[in-house]
Amino acid sequence: MEIRTTENKELSIIERARNLKPKEIVAELDKYIIGQDRAKRAVAIALRNRWRRQEVDSDMAAEIMPANILMIGPTGVGKTEIARRLAALTGAPFVKVEASKFTEVGYVGRDVESMIRDLVDLAVNMVKEEKAVEVKGNAKERTSEKILDLLLPSKRENLSDEEKERAQNTKARLRTMLEDGLMEDREIEVEVSASGMPMVEVFTPQGMEEMGFNIREMFGSLMPPQQSKKQKMKISEARKIIEAEETAKLISMEEVVAIALERAQQSGIVFIDEIDKIIGGDGKHGPEVSREGVQRDILPVVEGSAVNTKHGMVRTDHILFIGAGAFHGKSPSDLIPELQGRMPIRVELSSLGAEEFTRILTEPKGALTKQYFELLATEGVKISFSDEAVKEIAVIAADVNRTAENIGARRLHTVLAALMEEIMFTAPDCEKNIEITAEVVKDKLSSIIEDKDLSRYIL
């Protein structure tokens, strides 16, 4: 199971994990996420254990199951980001689902197995993209040859040697012009698929999503085959269509699906957010769409079962499941005992304050201040934030979190959006060097902070 990275080095998922020791995984996560060391250690160990299991030669390897993780903490402290960045480190298929969107079998809604189908679909698309990169050179060559054939079609079969040589010379000149980009505006006639009768989306009862695919395929077979029509377009436009067709011809979907299924089973990560929302109430307010039933439906998937997808059967035994929830007013012990046992590793993420916000604004690779710098640079505006300004923004965000709803680091987005609104609006015409100081921050945000009603509305 080999994949090609952007540096054209072939590394399997397991080999990537081999190259990352737990300390190195944590160091990589530190580039994007501030604090939450316990959670980082837990996911680093989980990732390393995948490689360790692959290195076990005996039958014991099949018995070693991943230690699923339950993250506990308020919103905006980095739970989702840790899981997402972990998947990105290894190129593993990763899906994030909300437990509150699932319903128990027997109710109308999404069934829990759909998370595995989503994971497999994502894995298939990932492998297709990787294969497309591998065949890109060949596809481009075939595209050029097809364009040349359209530019210089051979109308006769029995050509004399002189005519063949003349045709070859003409084709060589056209190829040179094509490679030099001198014919991009030349029009050619290309066969494109004609849009036929639109297929009506088939909605099926909960738990019957696979039947939905079969129904669509059945109706599709009853329709006449999709026709193609010739359409004139510029070579620059036609190249994209032809290259996509040639790429598809060079990729073996059987191989893609086989790799994707293996990757989903051995290295897939499913992040189940809002898992605390499927804890049942006290039963005093009438019947609910069974939340406890959703927990029981999740059990076999997390424990290890076979899930039928349109690409084939998938075993969930070695997929890593990471549950997360704020558990505000509830605790993990309120989950049914069976589900608690399926997520044995528990880590509590701490709330973020002004000190952490200051670091979040400057240290990560994708820090918000860096994002605004890059955005305004497109307008020729150079913006800078003084250290005092960053601290003031962090203090304001922390204060708003205390007085209003605590939404963690997401509060920084709202505070910075309010601060930068005027600059972002006038950027094309404003001065090209702007420094944000603590005084500017106070001047822009003081009126909003003082007015509690306005603060709740804007921030």
C-alpha positions in Angstrom: 0.0 0.0 0.0 2.2 2.8 -1.3 1.3 6.5 -1.7 3.2 9.4 -3.3 3.8 12.5 -1.4 4.1 16.0 -2.8 7.9 15.6 -2.7 7.5 12.5 -5.0 8.7 10.2 -2.2 6.7 7.0 -1.8 5.9 6.4 1.8 3.2 4.2 3.2 1.0 5.4 6.1 2.8 3.1 8.5 6.2 4.3 7.3 5.2 7.8 7.9 4.2 6.9 11.5 7.5 5.0 11.8 9.3 8.3 11.1 7.4 10.2 13.8 8.2 9.3 17.4 5.6 10.4 20.0 7.8 13.4 21.0 8.0 14.4 17.3 4.3 14.1 16.8 3.7 16.4 19.8 6.3 18.8 18.4 4.3 18.9 15.1 1.1 19.5 16.9 2.7 22.3 18.9 3.1 24.2 15.6 -0.7 24.5 15.3 -2.2 24.0 18.8 -1.2 25.9 21.9 -1.3 24.0 25.2 -3.3 20.8 25.8 -0.2 18.7 26.4 -2.1 15.7 27.8 -4.4 15.4 24.8 -1.4 15.7 22.5 0.5 12.9 24.3 -2.6 10.7 24.2 -3.0 11.0 20.4 0.7 10.7 19.8 0.8 7.4 21.7 -2.3 6.2 19.7 -0.6 7.0 16.4 2.6 5.3 17.4 0.8 2.2 18.5 -0.6 1.8 15.0 2.9 1.3 13.7 3.8 -0.9 16.7 0.9 -3.2 15.9 2.0 -3.5 12.3 5.4 -4.6 13.5 4.1 -7.5 15.6 4.8 -10.6 13.6 2.6 -13.1 15.4 -1.2 -13.6 15.4 -1.3 -11.2 18.3 -1.3 -8.3 15.9 -5.0 -9.0 15.1 -5.8 -9.0 18.7 -4.3 -5.6 19.4 -7.1 -3.0 19.2 -6.7 0.8 19.2 -7.2 2.5 22.5 -10.0 4.9 21.6 -9.9 8.4 23.2 -12.5 10.5 24.9 -11.7 14.2 25.0 -13.5 16.3 27.6 -13.4 20.1 27.5 -15.4 23.2 26.6 -15.8 24.4 23.0 -13.0 26.2 21.3 -10.1 24.6 23.2 -8.6 22.5 20.3 -10.3 19.1 20.5 -11.2 19.0 16.8 -8.0 20.6 15.7 -5.8 18.0 17.5 -7.6 15.2 15.7 -7.5 16.9 12.3 -3.8 17.8 12.5 -3.0 14.2 13.6 -4.7 12.8 10.5 -2.9 15.4 8.3 0.5 14.3 9.7 0.1 10.8 8.3 -2.3 11.5 5.4 -4.8 9.2 7.1 -8.5 9.3 6.1 -10.2 11.5 8.7 -13.9 12.4 9.1 -15.6 14.5 11.8 -19.2 13.7 12.6 -21.6 15.1 15.2 -23.2 12.5 17.3 -26.3 14.6 17.7 -27.1 14.1 14.0 -27.5 10.3 14.4 -30.7 8.6 15.4 -31.5 5.1 16.7 -32.5 2.4 14.2 -36.2 2.8 13.6 -36.2 6.6 13.5 -35.9 8.7 10.4 -32.4 10.2 10.2 -28.7 9.2 9.7 -27.6 5.8 11.0 -24.3 5.6 12.8 -22.7 3.4 10.1 -22.8 6.3 7.7 -19.7 7.7 9.4 -17.8 4.7 8.1 -19.3 5.1 4.6 -18.1 8.8 4.7 -14.7 7.6 5.8 -14.4 5.2 2.9 -15.6 7.8 0.3 -13.0 10.2 1.6 -10.3 7.5 1.4 -11.3 6.7 -2.2 -11.1 10.4 -3.2 -7.7 10.7 -1.5 -6.2 7.7 -3.4 -7.7 9.0 -6.7 -6.0 12.3 -6.2 -2.7 10.6 -5.4 -3.0 8.4 -8.5 -3.9 11.4 -10.6 -0.6 13.0 -9.5 1.3 9.8 -10.5 -0.1 9.7 -14.0 -0.1 13.5 -14.5 2.9 13.5 -16.9 1.5 10.6 -19.0 -2.0 12.2 -19.0 -0.5 15.5 -20.3 1.3 13.8 -23.1 -1.8 11.9 -24.2 -3.8 15.2 -24.0 -1.3 16.9 -26.2 -1.4 14.1 -28.8 -5.2 14.2 -28.8 -5.3 17.9 -29.3 -2.8 17.5 -32.2 -5.1 14.9 -33.7 -8.0 17.3 -33.5 -6.0 20.1 -35.0 -4.6 17.9 -37.8 -7.0 15.0 -38.5 -5.8 12.4 -40.9 -8.6 12.1 -43.5 -6.9 9.5 -45.8 -5.4 6.2 -44.9 -3.3 5.5 -48.0 -0.8 8.4 -48.0 2.4 8.5 -50.0 5.7 8.7 -48.3 6.0 12.3 -49.3 2.5 13.1 -47.9 3.3 11.3 -44.6 6.6 13.2 -44.2 4.8 16.5 -44.9 2.1 15.6 -42.3 4.7 14.7 -39.7 6.6 18.0 -40.2 3.3 19.9 -39.9 2.5 18.0 -36.7 5.9 18.7 -35.3 5.5 22.5 -35.9 2.1 22.4 -34.3 3.4 20.5 -31.3 6.1 23.1 -30.8 3.6 25.9 -31.0 1.3 24.1 -28.6 4.1 23.6 -26.1 5.1 27.2 -26.3 1.5 28.2 -25.5 0.9 30.0 -28.9 -2.3 28.2 -29.7 -4.3 28.5 -26.5 -7.0 30.7 -28.2 -7.3 28.4 -31.2 -10.7 26.7 -31.3 -11.1 23.0 -31.7 -14.1 20.7 -31.7 -14.3 18.4 -28.7 -16.7 15.7 -27.7 -18.3 16.4 -24.4 -20.9 14.5 -22.4 -24.4 15.9 -23.0 -26.4 16.4 -19.8 -29.3 14.0 -20.0 -32.4 13.7 -17.8 -31.5 14.8 -14.3 -31.7 12.0 -11.8 -34.0 12.6 -8.9 -32.3 12.1 -5.5 -33.6 9.0 -3.9 -34.3 9.5 -0.2 -34.4 6.2 1.8 -35.3 5.4 5.4 -32.7 5.7 8.0 -30.2 2.8 7.8 -31.1 2.2 4.1 -28.5 4.5 2.5 -26.8 1.7 0.6 -30.2 0.7 -0.9 -30.4 4.3 -2.1 -27.3 3.8 -4.2 -28.7 0.5 -5.6 -32.0 2.2 -6.5 -30.2 5.0 -8.3 -28.1 2.5 -10.2 -31.2 0.6 -11.2 -33.0 3.6 -12.5 -29.8 4.7 -14.2 -29.7 1.4 -16.2 -33.2 2.0 -17.4 -32.3 5.4 -18.9 -30.7 5.6 -22.4 -26.9 5.8 -22.2 -25.6 9.3 -21.9 -25.0 10.9 -25.2 -22.0 13.0 -26.2 -22.0 16.0 -28.4 -19.3 18.0 -30.2 -18.7 21.4 -29.0 -16.3 24.1 -30.2 -14.1 25.7 -27.5 -10.6 27.2 -27.1 -7.7 24.8 -26.6 -7.1 26.3 -23.1 -10.6 25.1 -22.1 -10.5 21.8 -24.0 -7.2 20.8 -22.4 -8.9 20.6 -19.0 -11.7 18.3 -20.2 -9.4 16.1 -22.3 -6.8 15.8 -19.5 -9.5 14.8 -17.0 -10.7 12.1 -19.4 -7.2 10.8 -20.0 -6.4 10.8 -16.3 -9.5 8.7 -15.6 -8.4 6.2 -18.3 -5.0 5.8 -16.7 -6.3 5.1 -13.2 -7.4 1.7 -12.2 -10.5 2.1 -10.0 -10.2 -1.5 -8.8 -6.7 -0.6 -7.4 -7.9 2.7 -6.0 -10.7 1.0 -4.1 -8.5 -1.8 -2.8 -6.0 0.7 -1.4 -8.7 3.0 0.0 -10.4 0.2 1.8 -7.2 -1.0 3.4 -6.2 2.5 4.3 -9.6 3.3 5.9 -9.5 0.0 7.9 -5.9 0.3 9.1 -5.4 4.0 9.5 -8.8 5.7 9.4 -9.7 8.2 12.2 -13.3 9.0 13.1 -13.8 12.1 15.3 -17.2 11.9 17.0 -18.0 15.4 18.3 -20.8 16.4 20.7 -20.9 12.9 22.1 -22.3 14.3 25.3 -25.4 15.3 23.4 -26.5 11.7 23.1 -26.7 11.3 26.9 -30.4 10.9 27.8 -32.2 13.3 30.0 -33.9 12.6 33.3 -37.0 11.4 31.5 -39.3 14.1 33.1 -39.9 15.9 29.8 -41.5 13.1 27.8 -40.0 10.7 25.3 -36.9 11.7 23.2 -35.6 10.4 19.9 -33.7 7.7 21.8 -30.3 9.1 22.7 -29.3 6.0 24.6 -30.3 4.0 21.5 -27.8 6.0 19.5 -25.1 5.1 22.0 -26.0 1.4 21.7 -25.9 1.7 17.9 -22.4 3.3 18.1 -21.2 0.4 20.2 -20.6 -2.3 17.6 -19.1 0.2 15.2 -16.5 1.4 17.8 -15.9 -2.1 19.1 -15.3 -3.6 15.7 -17.8 -4.8 13.1 -18.3 -5.1 9.3 -20.0 -2.2 7.6 -21.3 -2.5 4.1 -20.4 0.4 1.8 -20.8 0.9 -1.9 -17.1 0.2 -2.4 -17.2 -3.1 -0.4 -17.2 -4.4 3.1 -15.1 -2.5 5.7 -14.0 -3.8 9.1 -13.9 -1.2 11.9 -11.7 -3.1 14.3 -8.6 -0.9 13.8 -10.1 2.4 13.0 -9.2 5.0 15.7 -12.3 6.6 17.2 -11.9 9.9 19.1 -15.0 11.1 21.0 -15.3 14.6 22.2 -17.7 16.7 24.2 -18.0 19.6 26.6 -20.0 17.5 29.1 -21.4 20.7 30.6 -23.6 19.6 33.4 -22.9 16.0 32.6 -20.0 13.7 33.0 -18.5 10.8 30.9 -20.0 8.4 33.6 -23.4 9.3 32.3 -22.7 7.5 29.0 -23.8 3.9 29.0 -21.1 1.7 30.6 -20.5 -0.3 27.4 -19.6 2.9 25.4 -17.4 4.1 28.3 -15.5 0.9 28.0 -14.9 1.4 24.3 -13.2 4.7 24.9 -10.7 3.9 27.7 -8.3 6.8 27.3 -9.8 10.0 28.8 -8.1 13.4 28.6 -9.5 16.6 29.9 -8.6 19.8 28.0 -8.3 22.9 30.0 -10.1 26.2 29.3 -8.0 28.9 27.6 -7.2 32.3 29.2 -5.5 35.5 28.1 -2.0 34.0 28.3 -2.9 31.2 25.9 -4.8 33.6 23.6 -1.7 35.7 23.3 0.3 32.7 22.2 -2.5 31.5 19.9 -2.5 34.9 18.1 1.2 34.8 17.3 2.8 31.3 17.6 0.9 28.8 15.4 1.6 28.6 11.6 -1.9 29.7 10.9 -2.2 32.3 13.6 -5.0 34.9 13.0 -2.6 37.8 12.9 -0.5 36.1 10.2 -3.7 35.4 8.2 -4.7 39.1 8.3 -1.1 40.0 7.2 -1.4 37.8 4.2 -4.9 38.9 3.3 -4.0 42.6 3.4 -0.7 42.0 1.5 -2.8 41.2 -1.5 -3.9 44.9 -1.5 -0.4 46.1 -1.0 -1.1 46.9 2.6 1.5 46.0 5.3 0.0 45.5 8.7 1.8 44.8 12.0 0.5 44.1 15.5 2.6 45.4 18.5 3.1 43.0 21.4 0.9 45.2 23.6 -1.9 45.1 21.0 -1.8 41.3 20.9 -2.0 41.2 24.7 -4.8 43.6 24.8 -6.8 41.6 22.2 -6.2 38.5 24.3 -7.4 40.1 27.5 -10.5 41.4 25.8 -11.3 38.0 24.3 -10.8 36.4 27.7 -13.0 39.0 29.4 -15.8 38.5 26.9 -15.6 34.8 27.4 -16.1 35.3 31.2 -19.0 37.7 30.9 -20.8 36.0 28.0 -20.8 32.4 26.6 -17.3 30.8 26.8 -16.5 29.8 23.2 -12.8 29.4 23.8 -10.3 30.5 21.1 -13.1 31.1 18.6 -13.7 34.3 20.5 -10.5 35.6 19.0 -12.2 35.5 15.5 -15.1 37.7 16.6 -12.8 40.2 18.5 -10.4 40.5 15.6 -13.2 40.8 13.0 -14.7 43.7 15.0 -11.2 45.3 15.3 -10.3 44.9 11.6 -13.6 45.7 10.0 -12.8 49.3 9.0 -9.3 48.4 7.8 -10.6 45.4 5.7 -13.3 47.6 4.2 -11.0 50.5 3.2 -7.9 48.4 2.4 -7.8 49.1 -1.4 -7.7 52.9 -0.7 -6.1 53.2 2.8 -2.5 53.9 3.7 -0.1 51.1 2.9 1.6 50.8 6.3 -0.6 50.2 9.3 0.4 49.4 12.9 -2.1 48.1 15.4 -1.2 49.3 18.8 -2.8 48.8 22.2 -4.3 52.2 22.0 -5.9 51.4 18.6 -7.4 48.2 20.1 -8.9 50.0 23.1 -10.2 52.8 20.9 -11.9 50.4 18.5 -13.3 48.0 21.0 -13.9 49.9 24.2 -17.4 51.1 23.3 -18.4 47.5 22.4 -16.9 46.1 25.6 -18.6 48.6 27.8 -22.1 48.1 26.3 -22.9 44.6 27.5 -25.9 44.2 25.1 -23.8 45.4 22.2 -21.0 43.1 23.3 -23.3 40.1 23.2 -24.5 41.0 19.8 -21.2 41.8 18.1 -18.7 39.7 20.0 
